[in-house]
Amino acid sequence: MSRETIVLGAGMVGVSVAYHLAQRGRPVLLIDRRSPGQETSFGNAGIIQREAIYPYPFPHDLKTLLRVLPNRGIDIRYRPMDMVAAAGPLFSYWRNSFPKRYEKIVPEYASLIALSTQEHAPMIAAAGAAHLVREEGWLELYRTAQALDGRAQKARIAVKDYGVLAERLDRRQLDRMQPDLSASVIGALHWQNSWTVASPGDLVLAYAKAFENQGGRWLRAELRSVAPAANGWRVTTAEGAHEAAEVVIALGPWSARFAKTLGYHLPLFVKRGYHMHYAQPETRRLRHWLMDAEKGYLLEPMTAGIRLTTGAELANLDAPPNYGQLDAAERVARELYPIGQRLEPLPWKGARPCTPDMKPIIGPAPKHPGLWFAFGHGHQGFTLGPATGRLLAEMMEGEPPAIDMTPFRVERFCA
């Protein structure tokens, strides 16, 4: 018998979970306070990162720490008091970034990343969303030979061990792909089997419509509580209450708050990010997604204009925005490429849900039958949503999952 399921959260992860469950014939209700893809999934760089087998570690080298400490960087900024409040998770993150621990995490994390494009592909087809997606890869730009050499060496390992496709480009090759770049750029890596998306929020919305076409139901409502009920679970919203046999929490950076009400104290923390759109130059166009790797921001030619996305800001989820990081990135970006004027009155702000071991939490809640978790994807929720949806649906249906899910279970953080 089909088990009615409520999925909480309509970002890339939640929509993908709902889609895969509906595809298996389950009655599914998807609930979020906003339309699908309008929170964290809306504001990312729009890259399905097949190459992202190395999660972002906490910096350990003295050079990076001394650069970050003044808190004026583009790639990393922080709010000191918020870091104190998250000291426990951040300390664990620091410990897990030491080489011996990190080397164990990478292949586990890479097992998820390897499923990324292959799981997006059927959903793109079902959603009729091919017009949003380009399968041409993206460019990681470098200003110094030392940095490019180091990254190229790491890329060779990724190519050999993890099925990544990458090519090193000199300046002449780079100019053929993307003219008009600053003379300070000496070369790039072309990550060839990653995909780019011209409007991330629209792709999530297209996936949500494909979910509805399979019989899934969507409700926009403010979530109030999640609690066990006589026949499963009761979800209370501002619009009323709903019951189901099973519930999936896929609320991104808000997931830990609702898990805590059920007795799960999870060490989730957030890395916030900002973006702004700019006009394309009148006589030339940005053709490719670009990462200014030694500065720490990206430029992307999206439907809404050239999007600039910042690096990470370590701050409380609810802290007021601080646009200094974006302003600093914009100054450097204007030297890199001739972006036009700002197209919006205020920058967008979002938050990435992160775990101390850099791996998402995917699987059953140990103390509550019928409760499932799918969150903590850090920088890669957009990349890993469809893979997470498939894997969680397989677990919920009692099917053998495509990969070993032990490294992603919540028990690593709680009994």
Secondary structure, DSSP 8 states (H G I E B T S, - for coil): ----EEEE--SHHHHHHHHHHHHTT--EEEEESS-TT-SGGGSS--EE-TT--S------SHHHHHHHTTS--SSEEE-HHHHHHTHHHHHHHHHHTSHHHHHHHHHHHHHHHTTHHHHHHHHHHHHT-GGGEE-S-EEEEESSHHHHHHHHHHHHHHHHHH---EEEEEHHHHHHHS-S--TT--EEEEETT-EEES-HHHHHHHHHHHHHHTT-EEEE--EEEEEEETTEEEEEETTEEEEESEEEE--GGGHHHHHHTTT-----EEEEEEEEEE---SS----S-EEETTTTEEEEEETTEEEEE--EEE--TTS---THHHHHHHHHHHHHS----B-SSS-EEEEEEE-TTS--EEEE-TTSTTEEEEE--GGGHHHHHHHHHHHHHHHHTT---SS--GGG-GGGT--
